[in-house]
Amino acid sequence: MKTPISLARRSELRARAHVLKPVVIIGDKGLTETVLAEIGRALAAHELIKVKAATDERERRGAWMAEICEKLEAHPVQSIGKILVLWRENPDKKPAVAPAAPPKPKPRTKAAKARAKPTPKTDLKDRAREVAKEATRSGRPRSRTPSPLPAPELPRRRPRTSR
């Protein structure tokens, strides 16, 4: 008998399954031996899979989920609509190692900032910042889109003189 998954583990698996696409589709013929074999292969390769059940009957989808889990010794993770999420641990597969955090950059000291010589590029950037500040001193930010052309005036109607 397999041990149930903890709630924390189930939550983690749900999060991992969110980006997955269904790898097996149970069609009109239902849960056949070939479909079970394909689900078994997918579980061996990926551990966590989504299966799409092409039926509108909720009871049938629940029965399929229970049958798959029983025959393949998998754990039900989630069932939303026609999508079934299954997990079976693969002992041959090495656990994924969490990526190491990138090294934090060293903070720059005031002395290092003072030593930096201004270059023509930094002078241009500083000047651009000053121009932008002057433009926004009016309270409104400067528009980056060109002003629209004025709308052409409609021809005036002649006044009616008769009648």
N, C-alpha and C positions, 0 to 999 in steps of 0.2 A: 504494500500500500504506500502510495506517495504522500509526502507531507505537504500540507497546504502552504501557499505562499503567504508571507507576512504582508500586512497592509502597506508598509513602507516599500517593500520590494515590488508589490503590485502597482503602486503609484509610480515608481521609477520606470517600470516596464511600460505603463501607459504612456508616459512622457516619451520614451524611446520609440514607441509604436506610432506616435502621432505623425511622423514624417513618412512612414512606410506606405507603400502601395500594396494592394492585394496580390499575392503571388500565385494563389490557387483559386479557381472559381468552381463552385459546386453547381452544376447545371441542372437541367430538367430531369435527368435520370436519377438524381439524388446522390447519396453518398455511396459510391461503388468502391470496389476493392482497388481499382486503379487510382481513383481520387485519393483514397487513404494512403496508398503507396507514394503518391506525389506529395501529399502533405508531410509524410514521414521524411522524404528526401529533403524537402524545404526546411523542416525543423532541424535536420542534421546539419544542413549547410548554414542556416541563419540563426537558429535558436528561437528567435522571436519573429512570428509571421502574422500576416493578415490573410484571412480567407473570406471570399465573398460568396454568400449563399443566395442563389437566384430563386428565392421563394418568398411569398408574402406572408406565409404562415409562421407566426412567432413560435408556436409550440414545436413545429418541425425544426426550426433553426436551433432551438434549445436542445432538442433531442440529438441533433447532429453534433452540437458542441459537446454534449456529454459522451456520445459514442466515440468521437475523435479522441477526447481526453482519456477515455477508458482504454481504447485499443492501442493508442500510441504512447501512453503514459506521459501525456502532456498536461499542462496546467491551463485552465481558462483564465485569461487576464481580463478580457472585456468583451462585451457584445453590444454594439451600437447599431441599430437598424439591421441591415443585411451584412454587416461586417463583423466577423469573429476574429478576436486576437488571441493567439495561442503562444505558449512558451514551453519549451522543454530544454533543460540544461544539457549541454553537450560536454561530457567530461574530457573529451579529446581536445576540445578547443581551449586555447589559452585565454584566461580572462584579460579583457582589454585593460591596459594600463592607462591611467589618467594622464593626460599630457602635462608635463611639468610647466609651471607658471613661468612666463618669460621674465628674464631678469629686469628689475626696476632700474630705470636710468638714474644716474647720480644727479642730485640737485646741483644746479649751477650756483656758484658762490658769487658774491658781489665783485670780488677781485677778478674772477674770470670774465664777468661782464664788462668790467672796466678795461680789461686788456684787449677786448675785441675791437679791432679797428673798423671804422665804418667803410663800407665799400660803395661803389656807385649804385649797386642794386639796393642796398639798405637805405641809401640816401633817397632813392626814388620811392621806395616803400614808405619811408617816413613822410615824404612830401605828399604822397597820395593819401595817407591817413589824415594829414592836416587839412587837405582840401575837402575830404569827406566830412571832417568835423565842422569846418566852416559852412558847408552846405547844409548840415543838419542842425545848425544853431537856430534856425528859424522855427524849430519845433517839429517840423515834418521831415521825414527822411527823403532824400533825393530819389526821384524815380529813375530807374535804369532803362525804361522803355522810352522811345521817342514820342513826343507829343503827337496826337493825331491831327491830321489836317482839318482845318475848319470845314464844316459841312457846306456844300454849295447852296447858295440861296435859291429858293424856288421862284420861278417866274411869277410876277404879280399879275393878278387878273385885272382886266380893264373894268372900270366901273360901268354899270349898266346906265345908259342914258335914255333909252326909249322905254315906253310903257309906264 
